[in-house]
Amino acid sequence: MRAKAIGLLSGGLDSNLAVKLMLDQEIEVVGLNFITPFSVSIEEAIRAASKFGIELKVITFGEEYMEMIKNPRYGYGKNMNPCIDCRILQFKRAREYMDKTGASFVFTGEVLGERPMSQRRDAINIIEKASGLKGLILRPLSAKLLPPTIPEKEGLIDRERLLAIFGRKRDQQIALAGHFGISFPSPAGGCRLTDPNFAVRLKEAFDHDEDGTVDMHLLRYGRHFRLNTGAKVIVGRNESENEQISNLAQEGDRLLEVIEFGSPVTLLKGAKDEKDISVAASICARYSDCDREEMVKVSVEGISPICVKPMDDGQLSEFRIGSHGRSGSRKIDER
């Protein structure tokens, strides 16, 4: 009977190679992917699972994940990325699924020294112990640089057929993918929490108690501004973003557009008074196709259109979140 293993599958280069190495040792593989408000996409994981002919289990993180993001025990990386705490949570769920399905161990595409926060030796030890998977996490790409795992000791895995890749360069992985005939979307996976601009938006949102699902999705789209009253303005940058922003509007929000000119969709959240509406309309007009020196008419959901002049860039910079504008006060550890 073949041994079964749970493989964390992002669909990127490293996780593709890890799956291939396990299948070559006749291990029955079940892929595991995690959806968070900050995931870039699960499409590559779906493609990889289909290509290898393996089952894919998708787990969506909710409140527990958000609490971890706001208060990580092991702190943040360079941006808003609590990588150690995130991996612990992922491996805890992997442990639960491993027990549920009768699998013998968990494996990942992690490479020792590749990621500065979570793929150091000390971090690996912390993660394994905290997740309840000590000795049960196999890292096929770097296994020969690490102590033998339980599946290796028990003969489920041939250690001699595993690799000893180290560091951030991915030349060896790319060459190996070519040897195996494996295509991949890009060498790395994706998490918005490592993006500096997104991190600024997220910190600022947390500082204003905006941590709901819709709030998190809105961080992906448009230009973001914070008014003096605490109201938020989000301006679409293209048709796709205009559609997404419109779809994410909630009860009490107002959508604005300049009339008779090409205009972005602008979302106003938490307006306190008529001045907030006027300021949001002026920001909307600034990004429309109108003459910046002329008064224009702006439609405002729920009330009659108003006339405003496009905001000048100097004033605009006072409200902008990020890009040398406003930012949150939440501290991030530089690690």
N, C-alpha and C positions, 0 to 999 in steps of 0.2 A: 504493500500500500504506500502510495506517494505521500511524503510529508507536505503539509500545507503551511503557507506563510502569508502574512498580511504585509503588503508592500505599500508604503506611502507614495502615491503617484501624482505628481504635479503635471506630468506630461512634458517636462523640460528634458534637456540632454541627460543629466545625471540620473534622473529617475528612470528614463528609458533604458539606459545601460544597466542599471541595477536589476530591472525586471528581466532583461535578456540574460544576464549572468545566472539568475535564479532558474529560469526556464531551462537553460542549458544543463543545469544540474538536476533536472527532472523534478523540480519543486512545483507543487500546485500553488499558483499565485492568485490571490484576491487583491485587487487594487483598492486603495482607500484614499479618498480626496476630501478636502475640507473646504466648505464655502463660508466666507466671512464677508462683512461689508467692505473689506479692503482687498479681496481677491481680484485679480485682473480678469481671469477667465477660467472656466473648467473645460472649455472646448478641447484643449490639447490633451487633457487627461482622458477625455472620452475617446479621442482619436487613438491615443496610445493603447488603451484597453482593447479597442476594436482591432487594432493592428496585431496585437499579441494574442488575441482571442481569449482574454481573461475577463472575469467578472469585475465590475467596478461598483463599489459602495461609496455613496456621497453622504457626508454628514454636514449639516448646517449648524453653525454656532450661533447662539443667541445672547441672552443676558449675561450668562457666566463669562462669555468671551469679552463683552464690553467692559465688565467690571475688571477683568484682568488687564485690559488695555489702559484703563484709567489708573489702576493702582498695581503695577507689576512688582512682585516681590524682589525680582532680580534687576529691576531698573530697565532703562531704555538704552538702545544703541546710539548711533550718531544722530538719528532723527527720532521719530516717534515709534520705534520698533522694539517691543519688548520680546526679543527673539527667544530667550531662554524660557520665559514663562509661557510663551506661545507653543514652543515645542513640548513642554511638559504637558500642557493641556491636550495637544494632539496625540501624544503617546499614551496618555491616560485613556483616551477614547479608543486608540488602537488596541490597548490591552483589553478593554472591555469587549471589543469586537473579536479579538483573538480568542478569548475564552468562550465567547458565544458560538463561534464557528468551529471550535476544536483545532485551531491552528497551533503550530508549535513555536513560532517565533515571529518577530516583526523585522522588516528590513527597510532601508531607505537608500536614497542616492547620495546621501551626505558624503562630503570629502573632507578629511581632516585638514584644518587650516584654511579652508576655502572661504568660510564666512567668519568674520572677526569676532563675533559675539557668541554664537551658539555652536560653532564647530571647532572649538579649542578642546584640549584634553580635559581640562578642569570642568568646562561647561558640559561636556558629554557625560562626565561622571555625575554631575548634579542632576541632569535631565533623566538619566537612567534610574537613579535612586528615587527621585521624586515621583516618577511615573509608575513605579512598581515593575519595571522591566529590566532590572539589573541582570546583565548577561544574556538578555533575550532580544537585544537590538543588534542586528547584523548590518554592517555597512560594507557591502561587497567591494566598493571602489577603493577603500582604504583599509580593509580588514587586516592585511599583513602588518600594518603599522600599529595595530591595536591588540589588546589581549584576546585570546580565543574566546568566542562566545559559547554558550551552552549548546546550540545546534552543531557547532564545529566539534566540540568535545564529544558529543553523542554520536558523531558520524553521519548526521543528516546532511552536512555540508562538507565538501572537500576543500579545506583551507588552501591547498596548493593551487586551486583554480581561481582563487580570489586575487585581488590586486593590491597595490601599495602606492596609490596616487596621493600626492600631498600638495596643498597650496592652491592659490587662486587662479593660476594659469590653467586653461582647459585644453591645451594642445593635445594631451594624451587622450582625453575623452573624445575630442573631435576626430582624432585619428582612429580611435576604436569604433566610433559610430560609422565611419567610412568602411572599416573592415567588416562590420556586421551588416552594412547596408541599411542602417537606421537613419531616417530623416528626423529632424527636430526643428521646432520653430525658432529657437534661439538658444545660446548656451545656458542662459539663466532663466529661472522662473520669474514670477512677478508678484510683488506685494507693495501696495501703495504706501504703506507705513514707512518704507525706506526712502520715499521721495521727499526731498526737503520742502518743496512748495506745498505738497499735500499735508506734511507734518505741521506746518504753520497753520493751515486751515483747521486741522483737527484740534490742535491745542487751543486755538481761539474759540472753536465751537464748544469744547468742554468747559472753558472758562465762562461761557454764557449758558451752561446747562443744556446744551443742545446735543443730546446723545441718543436720540431715537433712530429707528431704522431709516426713516425718510431723511432725517438730517444727515445721516452718514452717506446715503446715496447722493444727496445733493452736492456734497463736497467734491464729487467727481466732475461736475459740470460748471461751465461758465466762469465769469469774473465775479469775485465776491467782495462785498462792501459792508461795513458796519456803521450805522448812523449813531449820532450822539445819544439817542434815546435807547439804544440797544437793538433797534430793528435791523433786519438784515436784508440786503438787496443782492440778487443774483441775476447777472445779465448773460444771456446766451451768446455764444461766439459763432455759431453756424446753425444751419437748419436742423441738424441732428440734435444739437444741444437744446435748441428752442423746443423741440418736441419732447425731449426728456424732462426739461424743466416744467413744461406745461402739465405733463402727466403726473409729476410729483407734487403739484400744488394741492394743499389741503384746505379744509374749511377754515375760513378766517384769513387766508392768504389773498393777496391781490396780484393779478397779472396785468402788466402794462405793455402797450405798444404805441409807437408814434404813428399817427394817422397820415396817410398820403405820402409817406416816404418808406423806403426799405428800413425795416426796424428789427432789432432783436426782441425776443420775448424777455421780459424782465419780471422777476418774482420778488414781491415785497412781503416779508414775513415779520409779524409782530409789530405792525405799525401802531404807534401810540396816539398820533394826532394827524391833522391835515398837513402839517409841515413835513412829516415823514413821507406822505404821499407825494408832495411837491418835490422833495429832494430826490426821491426814487424816480419820478418822472423826468427830472433834469438829467439824472445819470443815464436813463434809458435813451433820452434824446442825444446825449453825447456820442453814443455808439450807433446812431441811426445814420441814414444817408442825407440828412437835412443840412442846411447851411448852419454852421455853429454860431453865427451872429444873429440868427433870426428866431423869433418866437415860433413855436410849433405846438400843435394840438396832440395830446397824448390820451389814448383811451385807458381808462382805469376800471377794472372789473368791480362792479357793484355801485359805481357812482358815474356822474356825467363826466365827459372828457374835460381835461384842464389844459391851459396854455402855459408853457414854460420856455425858458431859454436853455439850450444845452449847457451843461456844467463845464467850466474851464478845467484844464488839467491840473492846475495847482490845487484847487479845492478837491478835485477828485482823488488826488493822492492822499488826502487827509482821511478819507473813508476806506481806502483800499485795504483789504486784508492780504498781507504778504507783499512781496516785491517792493520792499522798503516802505510799505504802508503799515497799517496796524497789525499787531500780532498778539498772541496770547501770552500770559505771564507765567504759564506752567513751566517749570524747570525740567530740563532733560539732562540726564547724565551723559557726558561725552566719554564713550568707551571704545 
